[in-house]
Amino acid sequence: MLKINLDNLNTTNSQISTPEYLVLLSGGHVASKTFYDSIRDLILEQIAAIRSDYVVKLEDFYDPEDWQQITIEDRKLAGRCMARLVIQHEIPLDFVGCKHSIPKEYRLKQSTEFKNECVMH
């Protein structure tokens, strides 16, 4: 599980400013930029294999044996990263089903609009 020193975050005008190497997620959670980028890269590497009528979960992007090796805390953090990637249009997926369902389910966007610059490194 990612451990950070919250003293390194600066609060001004009710907004949290995070260092360049952290990504602010929903609920005040944070992930390292490296962890966040690894989730994005994993999804983008496999996105072409997903059919438009399939509903997928984060777990579907992992080999089952690899998924079992990931701690529950890191699975939750990865799920929060994936949700942010969808909200920020960094991956071509949309939410499916109930807003509060866990784990979240996704489907390919009907539109091809997403931030392609994120694919370029």
N, C-alpha and C positions, 0 to 999 in steps of 0.2 A: 504494500500500500504506500502511496506517495505521502511523505511527511514533509510539511513545510513550516517555516517559521513565519507566523502571521504578522510578526513585528516588521517584516520586510514589505508589507503592503501599506500603501499610503491612502488614507481616506480624505477626500476633499469634495465638498458640495454633494454629499450623499452618493458619490460615485467612487468605485474602487479602481485605483490605478495599479495594474500589475506589471511586474518587470517583463521584459520582452520574452523571457523564456518560460512564462506561465500563461495558461489559457484559463479564463474565468468561465465556469460552467454554471448551469442552473443550480439554484439552492445555495449559492455561495461556495460551491466546490471548485477546486482548481486542479488542473492537470499540467504536467510538464509539457512544453511545446513538442518535445521529442515523442512523448507518449501519444499526444493528440495527433501529430503528423503520422505516426505509425498506424493508427486506426484508419485515418483517411487513406493512406497509401494501400493498406490491405484491402479496403473496400474498392478503391479505384482499379486495382490490379485485377479484380474478379468481376467487376460490374458488367462487362460484356457478356459474361456467361449467364446472366440472369434474364429469364424471359419476362416480358412485360406483364404477363398474367400471374406471375409468381408473387407470393407474399413471403418476405424473408425477415429473419431476425439477425441480430449481430452474430449470434452463435453460428449461423449458417456460413459465415465467411471464414470460419476456422475449421481445421481438421478436428474431428471429434476428440482425438487423443490430446491435441494441443489445448483445446477448450477445457478439458478436465484438469489440466495442469495449472490453469489460471485461478488465482484466489478469488473468492466471492467479492472481496473489496475491489479488486482490479476489474472484475467483470462489470460491476456497477459503474465504476469510473469510465470504463470503455463505452458502456451504454450511454452515459451522459455525454461523452465526446461525440458519439454517433448522432445523438439527438441534436447537438449543437451544429454538427456538420450539415444536417438536413435543414435546420432553421436558417443557417447562414448561406444556404445554397452552394455549399462546397462539394457536395456529392449529388448525383442526379436521382435522389430518392425522395419519396413523400411518405408521410405517416399514414398508416391504415388503422382503422378500428378506433377504439375508445382512447380519448386523450390521456387517460390515467392508467392505461393498461401497462403492465410490466410482466415480461419484457415487451418493449415496443415492437411493432411490426411495421414493415416498410414495403413499398412497391416502387418500381421504376417510375420516374416522372413521365407524364404524358408529353411534356415539352422538353426539348433538349437544352433549355436555358439553365445553366448553372455556371459558377465561376470557373471557367476553364483555366484561368491563370493559376489556380491552385494546383493543377496537375503539373504545370511547368515548375521546375525547381531551379 
